[in-house]
Amino acid sequence: MKRQTKKATALALATCLAPLAAWAEYPEKPVSFVVPFPPGDLEDIVTRLIADEFQAAYGTPAAVVNKPGGGGGPFPGAAEVAGAPADGYTVGSFVIDIPVVGPHVGIPALDPNPFEPIGIFLTYPFVLASSKSQPYSDMDSLVEHAQENPVVLGHFGSYLVPTQVSLALANAKGMEYSADTAFDSLDCNTLASGDADVINTNLQSVLPCIDNVNVLATIGDERIQLTPDVPTVGEMAPDLNVSLWNGLFVHKDTPEDVRAKIAMVAEKVMSSDRVKEISAETGALIYWEDAASAAARIETDSATLDRINSILGE
């Protein structure tokens, strides 16, 4: 009996210690945080802070790897993450489009969605902007102008969430752009050159010429602190309310204890002074939303995008 009791105790102890052993083992080798866009944008900057803190916390090399998809947007880069082992050594830093739009763009690695969130940490200050030389300064005057004049919308891709929201807002307002064109870059030069009349871009791209720009609307959960008088799309059309966020994602088969180690570092970074400075400088919302809240947000945003697709007849 004593021998059996000892065996049972040893087995129970081993079972309890197994998760701790896995926790202690990770990370044993370099960790890559994959950003499927070129370096320099907000998600890249903040993800580099996470990688730096991860390395400092665990003593294992960690770095951001930029894998832009070119004409395929972020999706080819995300597909590479989907194909990596589900062990926490390849972490995706993804925009909303990847889990919400990715399963519908014809890339087998993303359909069905292979990812689950570790957490969401950033809402981009995305805007609809035009030059002050244009005869409109807000959405209502744009709508009035567009009734008798052609207006060209510039965007980063017709299938991306900001573009879909912008087109749906125009529909809700009873207007239609005469044309919409995708650009690799949307900034002060785009407006100055007249290549597009209205552009859908991140606020920091037009901050250098903000005195010559009218911000017509913002896309996000709340108004941008650098443009507090400009309403959100959600204020003008509540059914179109969706935020343009970025979060950390891993393959759905990644162990929970590994996810917890990544989340612990990311949450710490989001309360740092450097992150607060970035938020103040750019107007971005930076925070930490845990896995459960992030999953709920994705579900809500997916329903909103379904409505938008229905409005646009897609």
Secondary structure, DSSP 8 states (H G I E B T S, - for coil): -HHHHHHHHHHHHHHHHHHHHHHHHS-SS-EEEEESS-TTSHHHHHHHHHHHHHHHHHSS-EEEEE---GGGTTHHHHHHHHTS-SSSSEEEEEETHHHHTGGGTT-GGGSS--EEEEEEEEE--EEEEEETTSS-SSHHHHHHHHTTS--EEEES-TTSHHHHHHHHHHHHTT---SEEEE-S--SHHHHHHTS-SEEEEEGGGTGGGGGGEEEEEEESSS--TTSTTS-BHHHH-GGG----EEEEEEETTS-HHHHHHHHHHHHHHTTSHHHHHHHHHH--EEEEEEHHHHHHHHHHHHHHHHHHHHHTT-
